[in-house]
Amino acid sequence: MVFIGIIFFIYPEKLTIIMFPKIVSNPEALEVGVVLRYLMGAGHLSIGIILYLARISIKSGAQRLLLGSGIGFMIIFATAVFIMFNYKSDIPVVALSVYPLLGILSLYVSTRKFQD
């Protein structure tokens, strides 16, 4: 999550153009897209830092945090798929595949019965 957030901060215009290639000719739409990429970068960075720092929490707190983040990752994935189909966005498959992977891992770890 931290890595993705940094990428959004470094390449907001490129990512916006990759996702929405038709807005190149519209500078106002491009500017809105860039602002949204910065906001997404900040959100990803914040979530990544929280998850990283939660690794030393007590077991029940960490399980709840992982459960919440797993659900959140699945919501992000579902939203991205919705945007792809309804708004004809070209979200890269590699970027799209990160969220269900993180979601499944978070949900798996949060619901394991015997944790040490």
Contacts in CASP RR format, 6 or more apart in sequence:
PFRMAT RR
TARGET T0000
AUTHOR 0000-0000-0000
METHOD contacts of the structure
MODEL  1
MVFIGIIFFIYPEKLTIIMFPKIVSNPEALEVGVVLRYLMGAGHLSIGII
LYLARISIKSGAQRLLLGSGIGFMIIFATAVFIMFNYKSDIPVVALSVYP
LLGILSLYVSTRKFQD
1 44 0 8 1.000
1 45 0 8 1.000
1 47 0 8 1.000
1 48 0 8 1.000
1 51 0 8 1.000
1 102 0 8 1.000
2 44 0 8 1.000
2 45 0 8 1.000
2 48 0 8 1.000
2 49 0 8 1.000
2 52 0 8 1.000
4 41 0 8 1.000
4 44 0 8 1.000
4 95 0 8 1.000
4 98 0 8 1.000
5 40 0 8 1.000
5 41 0 8 1.000
5 42 0 8 1.000
5 43 0 8 1.000
5 44 0 8 1.000
5 45 0 8 1.000
6 41 0 8 1.000
6 45 0 8 1.000
7 15 0 8 1.000
8 15 0 8 1.000
8 37 0 8 1.000
8 38 0 8 1.000
8 40 0 8 1.000
8 41 0 8 1.000
8 44 0 8 1.000
9 38 0 8 1.000
9 41 0 8 1.000
9 42 0 8 1.000
9 45 0 8 1.000
12 33 0 8 1.000
12 34 0 8 1.000
12 37 0 8 1.000
12 38 0 8 1.000
13 30 0 8 1.000
13 34 0 8 1.000
13 37 0 8 1.000
15 37 0 8 1.000
16 23 0 8 1.000
16 30 0 8 1.000
16 33 0 8 1.000
16 34 0 8 1.000
16 36 0 8 1.000
16 37 0 8 1.000
17 23 0 8 1.000
17 24 0 8 1.000
17 30 0 8 1.000
18 90 0 8 1.000
18 92 0 8 1.000
19 89 0 8 1.000
19 90 0 8 1.000
19 91 0 8 1.000
20 29 0 8 1.000
20 33 0 8 1.000
20 89 0 8 1.000
20 90 0 8 1.000
21 90 0 8 1.000
23 29 0 8 1.000
23 30 0 8 1.000
23 33 0 8 1.000
24 30 0 8 1.000
47 69 0 8 1.000
50 65 0 8 1.000
51 65 0 8 1.000
51 69 0 8 1.000
54 61 0 8 1.000
54 62 0 8 1.000
54 65 0 8 1.000
54 66 0 8 1.000
55 62 0 8 1.000
57 65 0 8 1.000
59 115 0 8 1.000
63 110 0 8 1.000
63 111 0 8 1.000
63 115 0 8 1.000
64 110 0 8 1.000
65 110 0 8 1.000
66 106 0 8 1.000
66 107 0 8 1.000
66 109 0 8 1.000
66 110 0 8 1.000
67 106 0 8 1.000
67 107 0 8 1.000
67 110 0 8 1.000
67 111 0 8 1.000
68 106 0 8 1.000
68 110 0 8 1.000
69 102 0 8 1.000
69 103 0 8 1.000
69 106 0 8 1.000
70 102 0 8 1.000
70 103 0 8 1.000
70 106 0 8 1.000
70 107 0 8 1.000
70 110 0 8 1.000
71 103 0 8 1.000
71 107 0 8 1.000
72 103 0 8 1.000
73 99 0 8 1.000
73 100 0 8 1.000
73 102 0 8 1.000
73 103 0 8 1.000
73 106 0 8 1.000
74 99 0 8 1.000
74 100 0 8 1.000
74 103 0 8 1.000
74 107 0 8 1.000
76 99 0 8 1.000
77 96 0 8 1.000
77 99 0 8 1.000
77 100 0 8 1.000
77 103 0 8 1.000
80 91 0 8 1.000
80 96 0 8 1.000
80 99 0 8 1.000
81 96 0 8 1.000
83 89 0 8 1.000
83 91 0 8 1.000
84 90 0 8 1.000
84 91 0 8 1.000
84 96 0 8 1.000
END
